[in-house]
Amino acid sequence: MVQLEKMPQEFEEARNVLQQIEEAGYEAYFVGGSVRDTLLGKPIHDVDIATSAYPAEIKQIFKRTVDTGIEHGTVMVLTGEHSYEITTFRTESGYQDFRRPDQVTFVRSLKEDLMRRDFTINAFALREDRTVIDVFDGLTDLKQQKIRAVGDPKARFHEDALRMMRGVRFASQLDFVIEPQTLAAIKMNSSLLAKISVERTLVEFQKMMLGTNPNRGLADMVATRLHEYCPGLAGKGAVLQELLAYPLSQLENETQVWALLAWMLQLRGAQINRFLKQWKTSNELIRHVTATVRVLSMLDSTGVDRIILFEAGANNVANAVRVAKILGHDAQGWLDTYQTLQIKSPKELAVTGKDLIANQIITPGPQMGRILNSLKAMVINDQLPNQPEALFTAARKLGKDD
């Protein structure tokens, strides 16, 4: 029996909830990833509570509750400034869609509840007296930095096929090794990932690529052929294998993840749009990735295109510099050049269309847009100072030439 020396503040704040449940004659524990992270000395996020009390019994114990998922045994308890989701011990069966159980049965046994968890390092329970309950020897796996499925890995992955992606994600985030039997089961059942919604796979993939050791997670993903069931990655094992030669732990954000992947897949412009639409990413991310890859395209040329830098913006130029560094190129010059641009936004141009009209240089119409774009390009390329008189003179000349 292991006992924590100290509880994290988040658990301390919730202890009275467990105590009230226990005083009513039921069992209650902190469970899930927050217990694992506490044991690893990492900060915790969500506080999950599991109990032998049924939802109706929880509602009798606490005055303020919300039925957040009562059909699955979850009731939210409101206490002071905090709210906690409390879930009844349960067993699940029937997983015909390889994601959601066809049937949920409430039980009184903690062990039965923990048996449906994915990996041993996520199957701990913690009493309010700081005692750790470890039914599946997860403490040994934690010590040995090992990811092992609870019980039969094939059964766990058939219950929820996303657990395979969670496995490679944990390998990256924790820098742990997936033990052989669990890894073999992922490879054997990798095709089940096709049954999982792209949005949920996306979340795991991005977390994996931004983990402590993404090279490890990606290597496991390729070895188990999970990538074959991800949008746009089928048949791309060789490219992903090539990606493993680079220090992926230097990736800082999602834009860089997808820009690097798009670059390695030789996707440009509209191809990036189609690829990321398959992954159901946001339009904003698509814009940032497309702009970042456009900056990266300067790796294939000798000069620096100031217009490309201007249109990309500071963040995406910085993203491109970082991705270039990962690929082994020193592209700091792009950012340095960007900083020297006279204007960083079209709004910073010293004259407007109204100014051109007021000075009788031009009348409203398509010509005005063309002249303003030309002035903007000349200022960006340092062919003109961003000063009204210089711009008016240039505009008069452009108006005559147009």
N, C-alpha and C positions, 0 to 999 in steps of 0.2 A: 504494500500500500504506500503510495507516494503522497506527500502532503506539501503543498506550496508554502514557501516562507511568507509570501506576501501576495495579496490579490491586486490586480490592476484596479485603478479607480473606478472604471466602468462596471466591474463586477461588484465592488464595494457598494456602489450606489444601488445595485439591484438585489443585494443580499436579503433585504427585508421582504422582498417579493417571495423568494424561496422559503424564507422562514415562515411566512404566513401560510403558504401552501402546506408545509410540513406540520405546522401547528393544527391544521385542519385534518391531519391524518394521512396525507398523501406524500409521495416522493416528488422531489423537484431538483433539477440539475441544470447547470450551464452546459451547453453542448456545442459541437461543431468547430469550425475553423478558429473561432476566438480562443478556444481552450488550447488548440495546437499552437497558435501564435503566442499565447501566454507562456507555454512551456519552452518556446524557442526564444523568449525574451523580446518578441516583436510587439509593436503597438497593435491593439485590437480595434475592430471596427464595429461589427454588429454583435449584440448580445442576444444569443438564442437560448431559450429556456425550454426544456422538455419536462413533462410531468406525467405521473400515473393518474392524475385527476382528469376526468372527462370534461369536455367544454362546459356542460351545464353546471358541473361542480365548481369549476373555476369562476363562473359567473356568480355563483353563490358566495364565494369567498371574497371577491372584490366588488366594490360598489360601482366603479367606473370601468366599463369594458366596451369593446367594439368587436363585432363579428367580422373579422378580416378574411377568414378562410375557414369558417366553422365546419364546412362539410369535410375538410381535411384535418380537422381537429385543432385549428389555430384560432385563438382569441387574443385580441390585444388588450392588455391591462394598462390603464392610465393611473399613474401614481405620482403626485407632485408635478414636477416639470418633465418627468420622463414617461415614456411608453415602451412596453415590452411585449413582443409576440410570444405567447406561451402555447406550445403544441403538445397535445396528448401523445403518449407512446402509441405507436401504431405499427401494423404490418401492412404490406402492400402486395398485391398479386395481379396477374393478368396482363401485363405490359404489351398489348398487341401493337401499339404504335412505337415501341422501343423508347418511350419517353414518359408517358403518364400511366399510373396504375389504373386498371379497370375497377379495382376494388380496394378500398381502404378499411382496415379493421382496427378499432381502438383496442389496446391491450394494457395490462397493468405492469408488464415486465420491461424493465430498462434494457435487458440483454436483447430481447426480441426487437426492440426499437433500434438499438445500435447495429443490429445485424443487417439493416437495410442501408447503412451508410456506405459510401463508395470506397474509401481507403482507410487503413488502420489508423493513420495519423490524423484522420478526421472523425474518428469514432470514440473519442474520449468523452467522459462526463465528469463534471466537477461539482462537488457538494459545496454548500455555503460555508462549511467548516474547513475549506481548502483541500479536501481529500480528492485525489484524482482516481476515477474509476477507469481501469484499462482492461477491457474484456478480451481484446484481440492482440495483446502484446505490441500495441502501437508505440509504447515508450522505447522498446528495443529498436523498432524501425526508425524512430525519431533519432535515436542515438547513432544508429548506423547510416543515417541519411538515406533511407530507403522508402520508396513508394510501393506499397503492396495492397492489393485489393482485399476487402473484407470477405473472407470465405472464398467461394468459387468465383474467380474473376469473370468467367464467361457469363455466369448468372447475373453478376453486377452490371455488366455492359449490355446485356439483353434487357435489363430493367430500365436503363437510361443510357443510350448510346453516346450521349454527350460526355459521359464520364471518361471516355477514351481521350477526348480533347483536354479534359480537366487533368488527366494523368500527365500528358506532355507539358501542359501549362505549369503544373506543380514542379515538374522536373526542372523547368526554367526558373520559375520564381524562387524556389527553395534551393536550387542547385543540388537536387537529390537524384539518385539513380532509381529508375523503375526496375523492380526485381524481375528476373527472367520469366517466371510463370505469368505475371501480370502483363509484361511486354508481349509475350507470345500470344496471349488472349486478345490483346489490342490488334495485333497483326491479323489474327484469324477472323476477327469480327469487324475489321475496319470499314467494310462496305455498309455497315449499319449506320455510319455517320450520315449517309445520304438521306436518311429518314428524319434527321434533325433539322430544324429551321436554320436557315443561313444566318439569321440575326444572332442566334445563340452561339453558333460556331464562330462567328466574327468576334464576339466578346472574348472568347477563350483564346483565339488566335492572336488577337492584339495584346492581351495580357501576357501570353507566352513570349511574343517578340519583344516585349518591353520588360522582361524579367531579369533576374540576376545573371542567368547564363542561358540566353536564348539559343546559343549554338547547340547546347545539349537538348533543349526541347525540340528544336527544329530537326536535329539529327534523329531523335526518336520518332518524330512525325513522319519523316521520310522512310526510316527503317520499317515502320509498321504500315506504310502505304496509306496513312490517313489523308495525305495530300491529294490522293487520287479522287477523293470524294468532296473536295473543296472547289468552289467556283473558279474556273480558269486555271487550275493547277494540275488537272489530270494530264499525265504524260510529261510533266515538267520536273520530274525527279532529278534529272541531270542538272538543271538550272539551280534547283534548291540545294543540291549537293555542292555545286560551285559556290553558292552563297555561304556555305559553312566555312569557307576559307577566310572569311572576313570577320572582324571583331564586332559582332552584332550587339554586344553589351553596350556599345557606344550610342545606340539609338536612343533618342530622347523623347520622341512623341509619335503619335499615330501617322502624321503626315510623312515623317521620315521613314517609317516602316513601309508604307505603301509606295513611296517614291523610290526607295531602294529596290523593292520587289518589281515595280514597273520597269525600272531601268534594266534590271537583270533579265526580265522577260522581253526586253526590247519593245516595250509598248510606248507609243507616243500619241499625244493629242486625243483624238476621238477614240482610239483604242483603249486609253486609260479610262475614259468615261464608260465605255462598254464593260470593261473588266470590273470596275468598282460598282457599277450598277448591279452586276451579278451578285456582288457581295452585300448589296443593299446598304452601302454606306451613305452618309449624308451628302447632299449636293455641295455643302461648304467644304467638306473634306476632299471631294473630287476636284473642286477649284484649286485648293491649296496644293494637292498632289500634282495636278497638271502643270501649274505654274512652277513648282519646284523642279519637275523633270525638264521643263523647258529651259530653266537655268542650267541644269546639269548637262544639257545638250551642248553647252559651250566647251565641255571636255573634248568634244570632237572637232573643235575649231581652234584657230591660233589666237584670235582676238577676243575682246570682251564686248558684247553687245549691250550698250547702255540702255537701249529701249527695253530689252528683255528684263534687265534688272529693275527698271522703273515699273514695268507692268507687274512684276512678281511681288514687289513690296519687301520691306525689311525682313519680316519673319520667314518668308519663303526663300529669300536669298540666304539667310542664315541656315535654313533647313538644307538647302542645296550644298552649302559649304560643309556642313556636318556629314552629309551622305558622301560627298566627294572624298572627305577625309577617311571615312570607313573604307572606301574603295581604293585608298592609297594615294590620293591626290591632294596637294596643298592648293586649295582654291580660296584662301583668305583674301586674295586680291579682288574677288567679286564683291565681297562685303566692303572692302576698303573703297572700291570704285563707287559702290552704291552710296556710301556716306558722302562722297564728293558731289553727287548730283545736285544741281542748283534747285531743282524742285523734286519733291517726292510724291506729289499728288497733282492732278490736273488743276485743282482749285488754287494751287500756289502760283500758277502762271500770272504774271503781273498785269495782263490785260484780259478783258472778257469780250464776248461778242458785242455787248452793249457799248463798251468803250470804242470798239471799231466803228460801230454805227454812229455814235455821238461825234466822233472825229471825221465823219463823212468819208471813211476809207472804204466802206463796203455797205451794201444793202442786205437786208435779211434774205436768206436762201441757202442752198446747198454749198455755194462757194465759201460762205462764212465758216462752216464746219471744216472744210478742206484747209483753209488758211490757218485756223486755230490749231489744227493737228500738225500742220507744217511748223508753225511757231513753236509748239510744244516739243516737237522732235529736235528742232534746232537748239533749243535751250538745254534739253537733256544731253545732247551731243556736244555741248559747249561751243556751238557755232555762233551763238548769240548770248549776250548777257540778259538776265531776266529783269530788264528795266523797261518801263513803258515806252520811252522815246525810241530806243533801239528796236523794240517790237513793232511800234507804229511804222517806222521806216521800212522794216522788213515786210510788213503786211502790205504796204502800198506797192512795193515791188512785186510781191506775190500776186496781188490783185491784177496788176497789168499783165503779168506773165500767164495768168490762169486762162 
